[in-house]
Amino acid sequence: MQMPTAEQVIKQMEQNLGTAPRPLVIMADINPEAVVNHAMNQQFVAKQEHIPLKYKALINVAVAAALGSETCTKNQVAMALKGGATREEIVEALLCARQTKGTTVFSAAAAGLELLVQTK
């Protein structure tokens, strides 16, 4: 199997997303192999068979949003739409991400909450 070039990867992303992700365009100038590796990793995950592609796309939307990346979230929403996800499914994935991320505040504060209980 012949590996694509970084330029081919960027062109494919432009076709899929309508635009090339700016960080990857920059990275292609600095380290083209990193861009190709990124694309190969995406394909590897996409080829896994246990979770349908649409669900993977919804997971990707939720993760990108929870991590706070506006650009990645926009790109993942575009991919989810292209993969057959509905607007309603995407919004629900975002609601799940918000709920889960909000819950992590309590987990992160557990030691502090225990201290509060001990100082009654």
C-alpha positions as CSV (number, residue, x, y, z in Angstrom):
1,M,0.0,0.0,0.0
2,Q,1.4,3.3,-1.1
3,M,1.3,6.1,1.6
4,P,-0.4,9.3,0.5
5,T,1.6,12.5,0.6
6,A,0.8,15.3,3.0
7,E,-0.5,17.3,0.1
8,Q,-2.9,14.5,-0.9
9,V,-4.1,14.3,2.7
10,I,-4.8,18.0,2.9
11,K,-6.6,17.9,-0.5
12,Q,-8.8,15.0,0.7
13,M,-9.6,16.9,3.9
14,E,-10.6,20.0,1.8
15,Q,-12.9,17.7,-0.2
16,N,-14.4,16.1,3.0
17,L,-14.7,19.2,5.1
18,G,-14.9,22.0,2.6
19,T,-11.7,23.4,4.1
20,A,-8.4,22.1,5.2
21,P,-7.8,22.3,9.0
22,R,-5.3,25.2,9.5
23,P,-3.1,23.4,12.1
24,L,-2.6,20.5,9.7
25,V,-1.8,22.8,6.8
26,I,0.9,24.4,9.0
27,M,2.1,21.0,10.1
28,A,2.4,19.9,6.5
29,D,5.0,22.6,6.0
30,I,7.0,21.6,9.1
31,N,6.5,17.8,9.3
32,P,4.6,16.3,6.4
33,E,5.0,12.8,7.9
34,A,3.0,13.9,10.9
35,V,0.1,14.8,8.7
36,V,0.2,11.5,6.9
37,N,0.4,9.7,10.2
38,H,-2.6,11.6,11.5
39,A,-4.6,10.6,8.4
40,M,-3.5,6.9,8.7
41,N,-4.6,6.9,12.4
42,Q,-8.0,8.3,11.4
43,Q,-8.4,5.6,8.8
44,F,-7.3,2.9,11.3
45,V,-10.0,4.0,13.8
46,A,-12.6,4.4,11.0
47,K,-12.0,0.8,9.9
48,Q,-12.7,-0.7,13.3
49,E,-16.0,-2.6,13.0
50,H,-17.6,-2.6,16.4
51,I,-19.0,1.0,16.4
52,P,-20.8,2.3,13.3
53,L,-19.1,5.3,11.6
54,K,-22.0,7.6,12.5
55,Y,-21.6,6.8,16.2
56,K,-17.9,7.4,15.9
57,A,-18.6,10.7,14.3
58,L,-20.9,11.7,17.2
59,I,-18.3,10.6,19.7
60,N,-15.8,12.7,17.9
61,V,-18.1,15.8,18.1
62,A,-18.6,15.3,21.8
63,V,-14.9,14.9,22.5
64,A,-13.8,17.8,20.4
65,A,-16.4,20.1,22.1
66,A,-15.5,18.8,25.6
67,L,-11.8,19.5,24.9
68,G,-12.7,23.0,23.9
69,S,-11.5,23.0,20.3
70,E,-13.8,25.2,18.2
71,T,-12.0,24.3,15.0
72,C,-12.0,20.5,15.7
73,T,-15.7,20.7,16.8
74,K,-16.7,22.4,13.6
75,N,-14.8,19.8,11.5
76,Q,-16.2,16.9,13.4
77,V,-19.8,18.3,13.0
78,A,-19.1,18.5,9.3
79,M,-17.9,14.9,9.2
80,A,-20.9,13.8,11.3
81,L,-23.3,15.4,8.9
82,K,-21.5,13.8,6.0
83,G,-21.7,10.5,7.9
84,G,-25.4,10.6,8.2
85,A,-25.9,12.1,11.6
86,T,-28.9,14.4,12.0
87,R,-28.8,17.9,13.6
88,E,-30.7,16.5,16.5
89,E,-28.2,13.7,17.1
90,I,-25.3,16.1,17.0
91,V,-27.0,18.4,19.5
92,E,-27.7,15.4,21.7
93,A,-24.1,14.4,21.5
94,L,-23.1,17.9,22.6
95,L,-25.6,17.7,25.5
96,C,-24.0,14.4,26.6
97,A,-20.5,16.0,26.4
98,R,-21.7,19.0,28.4
99,Q,-23.2,16.8,31.1
100,T,-20.2,14.5,31.4
101,K,-17.7,17.4,31.4
102,G,-19.8,19.2,34.1
103,T,-19.7,16.1,36.2
104,T,-15.9,16.0,36.2
105,V,-16.0,19.2,38.3
106,F,-17.3,17.1,41.2
107,S,-14.7,14.3,40.6
108,A,-11.9,16.9,40.4
109,A,-13.1,18.4,43.7
110,A,-13.5,15.1,45.6
111,A,-10.4,15.6,47.8
112,G,-11.5,19.2,48.6
113,L,-15.0,18.0,49.4
114,E,-13.6,15.4,51.7
115,L,-11.6,18.1,53.5
116,L,-14.8,20.1,53.9
117,V,-16.6,17.1,55.5
118,Q,-13.6,16.5,57.8
119,T,-13.7,20.2,59.0
120,K,-17.3,20.2,60.1
